Amino acid sequence: MWTEAGRGVLARRAHTARFPDTAISLISVSQLGVMYDPTRNLLSGKVAVVTGGASGIGRATALLFSREGAAVIVVDLNESSGVEVVNEISTIGTRAKFMKADVSRSDDCKRVVESSLAEFGGIDILFNNAGIVCRATVLDLSEENWDRVMNVNVKSIFLMSRFVIPIMARNGGGSIINTASGWGLTGGAKAAVYCASKGAVVLLTKAMAVDHGPEKVRVNCICPGDIDTSMLRNEAQQLGQPADRFLTEAARRPMGRIGTPEEIAQAALYLASDASSFVTGTALVVDGGGLAGSV
């Protein structure tokens, strides 16, 4: 957060920008670094639910949210990894709880939300991050795998949001963040159901933002590019490609590399915090420029 001195300097700079004949010269924000408080606690007092929180983007986000002062409920099917995340959060000094749940099942989602409400008193942030990938064309895809991907990637957002939105509305608002994908904005080879599911996430996000903006519930999604996670390596395995070659190909984008879970967590923090207080219904692309020439 900015100190009072910092706010004053910023106000004077804003004045100068509007009235350039004044004696005060413009300076960059970086020059004000000495006035910036690095202990931001952007989410102090907030309660966040993170699905798919045991690994990858979910894990990085749960840890970052906790460092920013939020109490975090980590939701995943992987109990051992989920408990590890909660134990790591405990060293930070904020509250955390692991809940094993299949977020494609209504009963599990209801249990997670009711338990979180009872123990933490509310839910301010919902990060619908649970997701899976299946690399196949329509011709190669089984009906079972189609249903599985759509249930985890899309239905889970519907279910979790349906139980959380009334809580947020009663408490004056909140932020819902959904994990979509760059392939929710453009098509990709041998990824029919994955592209379909992430495209659905993008438009579901926008529809929810329209419906629940009056209740001060903001709904946004993140569209990551290729991120260094176990799921990315699993894609290589599904396609029968050596992991090193697959990752090299994935890095062919303007920034010349794949992303990290921590970089996506920073995007989630922005959308969860008051820094994005006037942002809703957006699909935030974080992909190192991968889509820059195609969308």
N, C-alpha and C positions, 0 to 999 in steps of 0.2 A: 504494500500500500504506500501511497505517497504521504510524506510528512506535510505539515502545514506550510513549511517553507517551500517545499517542492511545488505544492499547489499554487502558491503565490507566484513563483517564477513562471509556471505554466500559464497562469492567467495573464501575466504581463506579456509573455510571448504571443499568446492568442491576440491580445490587444494590438501588438506590433504588426501581426500578420494582417489585421484589418486596417490599421492606420500606419502605413510604412513611413510616414514623415516624423514619427516619434523618435526619440533619441535611443531607445532600447533596440539592440540588434537581435536578430533571431539566432537561436542556437539549437542544436539537435538534442533529442531526448538522451542520447548517450552521454552528452556533456553534463547531464543532471544526475549521473549515476551515484554521486555522493549523497544525494538526497533520497535515494530509493531504498526502501526497507526490504532486504532480501527474505526476511521471515514473513512471507506474505499471508499465509494461512487463508487462502482464497475461499476455502470451503469450511471454515471454522463454524462449528455448531450444526453442520449439515449431516444428513444420513443418506448414504448412497448404497444402492443395490447394484452389484455387478454380476451379470450372468456370463458364463464361460470364463470365470475369474481365476481359474486354477493355473492357467498357462498363457503364454503369448501376450496378445494385446490386453486381454482381461487382467492378467496378473500385473502387467506394468501399470495399468490404469488404477487397479485397486491400491497398489503401493503409492502411486503418486497422489491419489485422492487422500489417502491417509496422511501423507506428509503435509498436505495442505489443510489438515485439520478435521477431515470428515470421519465419521464412524462408517465402517464399510461392512456390508454383508456380502460375502463371497459365495456365489452359487455355481455349482458345477457337479457333474457326475463323478469326477475324479476326486475321491475323498482324500487320498494321501497327499496329492499335490495341493489341493485346496487348503488342507490343514497347515501345510508348510507356508503358504501365503499368509494365513492368519497369524501364525507364529512369528513370521517376519514383521508383520504389521505391529505386533505387540511390542517389539523392540523399539518401534518409533514412538510409542506412547499413546496411541489412539485406540479406540475400541474397535473390535472386529469380531465377526462370527462367520463360521463356515456352515453352509447348509447344502446337503446333498439333494439334488433335485433334477428331474427330467423336465425342462421347461417347455417341452412340447405337450405336456400333460396338464390339463386344467387343475386337477387336484393338487399337484405338486406346486404349481404357481400360486394357488390360493394359500397353501400352507406357508410358503416362503413369505408372502406379503403379510399374512396375519401374524406370523411369528415375529417378523421385523417390526411391525407396528406395536405389538405387545411389549417387546423388549427395548425398542429404541424410541418409541413415541411418535414416529412419523417416518415418511420417506420423502426426501427432497429431490433426489437424483436417481434416475433409473437408467442404467447403461445396458441396453439389450445387445449384448455382444456375442452370445452363444451362436456358433455357426459351424457348418461342415461343408466340405466340397466333394463333388463327384465329377470326375473328368470323363465325359462320354457324350457322344452325339445322341440325338433322339432315337436313332435306330439301334444303338448299342445300350441304351438305358432301360433298366427294368422298371416296371411300375412301382415295385417296392422301394427302389432307390429314389425315384421321383418323389414319392410321398415322404420318405424320410428326410430328404433335403428341404422340401417345402415346409415340413412340420417344424424342423429345428430352426431354419433360417427366417421363416415368415410367421408361422402360426404362434411361435413362442413370443414374438413381439406383440401380437394381438392379445394373447392371454395375459402376459405380464402387465401390459399397459391397461387392460380392462380392469384389473384389480387395483392398480396403483393410482390411476388418474383420479378416482373419487377422493382418495386420501389427499393428494396434492391440491385438489380443488378446495377441499374443506380447510386446508392449512394456508391458503392464499397463493398457491402456485407451486411450480417446480420445473425441473428440466428432464426431459426424456431424450436420450441419445441412442440412436440405432446404428449398428454396424452394417453398412451396405458394402459397396465395392466399386472400383472403376468399371468393373464388368456389370454393374447395374445401370451404367450410362452408355455403354457400347458393348457390342457382342464380342465373344471370344471363341476360339476353336475348341471343339470337344469339351464344351462346358455348358451344354444347353440348359440343364436344370439349375445350375449355379447362377448363370446369367438371369434366368427367369426369376429366381428367388430374390436376387439382389435388386433387380429392376422393380420387383414388387415392394421391396423395402423402401426404395426411394419414393415411390408414389404413395405408399401407406404413410410414410413420414409426412409428406406434404398434406395429405388429407386430414391426418390427426392434428397437424398444426392449425389448419383452418377451423376444425371443429372445436378445439380446446383452447385456442388463443384467448377467447373471452374469459376463460377461467384462470388465466395467467399461467397456463401450462405450456411451456415452450417445447417443441418437438423438432429435432434436427437429426440428420444422419451424417456419418463420416464415410467417405468413399476411398478406402486405402488402395494404393497400388500393391505391388508385391512386397511383402514384409517378411523379415527373417524370423520365421516361426516353424514349428514342427509341421504345421498344416501345409506350408509351402513345399517342404521336402516330401510330404506325403503325395502331393500332386505329381512330383517327378516319379515317384514309385508307381502311381496309378497309370502314368503314361509310358512306363517302361523305359525311362530315360535316366542316365547317370545324374546323380544329384548335382555334381559340380558343373556339368554342362548346362543343366536346367537353370541353375542359379546365375550362371554367366549370361545366358539369354535373358533372364528376368531383369538383369541390370542394364540392359540396352534401353536407356531412356536418357533424357537430357542431363540429369544429374549423375549419370554413370554408375549407379549403385541401387541396391534394394534398400528399403526402409527398415527401421527398427521398431519394435513394439513401443518403445519409449516415445518415439516421435508421434505415434498415433495417440498415445496417452496424453500428450500435450494438447493435441486437438480436442480430445474429450474433455480435458480440464477447462479449456476455453469455453466450450459449449455448456459445461456444467456450472460455470461461475457467472457472477454478475457482469463480467467483462463482455458477455454476449447477451445482455439483458434485452436488446431490441432485435435479436436474431431468432427467427423461427421459420420452419419450413424449408430450410436450406439443405443442400447436399454438398458438404465440404470435401473437396477432393484433396487428398494428401498422397501424392504419388510420384514425387520427383520429376514431374513434367511428362509422365507417361502418356497422358491423354491430351497434352497441349496441342498436338497437331491434328487431333481427330475429333475433338468436341468443341 
